[in-house]
């Protein structure tokens, strides 16, 4: 897991639902421990902010809470594909790896995604019941899950389907059959990508 970067006063203000000026005032008064950059800007260590928020009864966003590993959900009606991707990605990232779960249909995927709030969803398009288009739309339309990156892994990730999925919020595509090295590279890029960006 990468070491979390210190937060700017603007980001702290967003987390605490206060003004930028209020955060700077906390820092000046020593209420919230901070350090200054050579340019004079305040920076706040994530663990210090979490302690401060807990101390003052502020709700701590889930993204500030530590995790053992990044979460990935693989959705594919072909069991061997899902299990294969899980085995490959489960070995990544040193000893901790990624937390990888699989689902074989859109309905199960929806429940799993709501429960786990994954960082990345690897999604097939054609599945029984709820298809990949609907799953993609559901993920990106829900404030609780829209942070998740979506990587489409499908034999149908071409032409009109790609344009439709891009419009629904998918960030990357791999066409089946695929190479393991390409999958690993796309996953690593997507995991570290800020919200609202894609690698298309």
N, C-alpha and C positions, 0 to 999 in steps of 0.2 A: 504493500500500500504506500502511495506517495505521502510525504510529510505535508500536512496542510499548510498553506501559506497564510501569513498574517493578514488580517482584514483591514481595509481602509475604514475611515470614519463614516464614509457614505454607506458602505455595506453594513456596518454595525447599526447605523441609523435605521436601515431597512429591516434588519432582524428584530430590533427593539421597538419598531413603529414609533420613532421619535424623530425630531429634526436633526440635521447635521450639526447645528449649533449646540444642541443639547449634549451630543456625544463629545464634542470638543470641550465643552464645559466640564463634563465628568472627568475627562482626562486631565484638564488643568487643575481641578480640585483634588485629584488623586483618588477619586471614587472608583474609577475604572483604570486599572494599570495599563499603561501604553508606553511606547517609545517613539522617538522622532527619527524620521529619515534625514539624510543630509540636507534635503530641501525643506525641512521643517514640517513635513506631514506626519500625522499620528498613524501608528500601526498598532493593531491589537492581536495578541495571540489567541487562537480559537479556544483553547482550554480556559483561558482567563475570562473570556467573554461568557462562556457557558456557566462558570462559577458565579459570575456577576448576575446573570439572568436568574439563576436558581435562587440566589441569595435574596433577590428583590421580587421573587414571585412571578417572574415573567415566563411565559411559555417558551420552551426551547424548541426551535424547529428541528425536525428529524434530520435534516442535512447537517446539523451541527453535532449530532451524536455520533460517537465513534462506531465503526463497523469493523468486523474482522476481515471482510472481503467484499468486493463489489459483487452485486447480484445480477445474474443473467437468467432470463427465461427463454427457452428454446421451444417454439411452437411448430410442430410438423407432424402430419398424420402418418408419415413413414417412421416407424419406431427405430429402425436402424440408423436413420439420419439423426434423430434427436439424441439417441444414446451415443452415437459417434461424436457429435459435436460436444456433448457433455463430457466425454472422456478426454477429448483434446483440450478443451478450455479449462477443465478441472485441474490440469497439470500446470497451467500457466501461473505466473506471478509468484514464483518461489514456493515456499512451504505452504502459504495460505491459499494460493490459487483463487479462482473465482467461485462464488456460490452459484451453482448451476442447477436449475430445475427444468423439467420438460413437461409439455402438454401435447396431446395428440388431436385436439379439436379446439375450436374457437371458444366454446362455452367454458371448458375446463381452464383454458388459458386466461379468460376474463377473471375468473375467481382467483386464480393463482397470482395474477398481476396485481389485483386489488389487495391481496394479502401480503405479498412480498415487497411491493413498490420497487421493482427492479431498476437498475441503472441502464440496462440494455435488454431489448427484446429482439430475438432472432426469429423471424416470422416467415412461414410459407404462405402462399396466396390461396391455393386451392385446397380446402379442407372440408370435411363433412359438417353440415350445420352452418355455423357462423364462419364465414370465410375471412381471409386475411385482410381484405379491405375494411370490413366491419370492425375487426379487432384493432387495426391501425387507427381508425377513426375514433373508436371508444377510448383508446389510450390517450390520444392527443386532445380530446375534448374534455377530459376529466382533470381538474386541477391537481388531484392527488397523484396522478400518474403521468401527466404530460411532460415531466422532466425526463422520462425514459427515452433513450435513443432507440430507433427502430432500424434494424438491418434486415432487409428482405432477402431471403435465401430461397430461390424458386426457379423452376424450369420455365416459368412464365414471366420472369422479371425483365420484360422487353417492351419496347414500343409504347402502346397506349396504356398498358398496365403500369409501367414505370411513371408516366406522366400523372396518372390518376393517384398513385401512391405518394408521389412527391407532393401533390396538392393536399393530401391528407396528413402529411407531416413526416413521412419516412425519410431518414437521413442518408441511407446507403443501400446499395443493391449488389447481390452476387447471383449470377445465373448458374443453375445446376446443369451438368456436374461441375463441381468446384474443387479448387486446390486448397489443401489445409493451410498452406503458407499465406494464401490470399485471405482466407477467413481470419487467421490470427492477426494479420496486419490491419484489416478493417476494424476488428474488435478493439485493438489497442488504440487506434486513432479515435474511434467513437467514444470510448470510455473517458478519454481526457478532453473531450470537446465541450466547450461552453454551450449552454442552452441557446437555442435559436440559430445554431450553426449546423452545417452539414459538410460532408466530404464529397458531394456530388461533383 
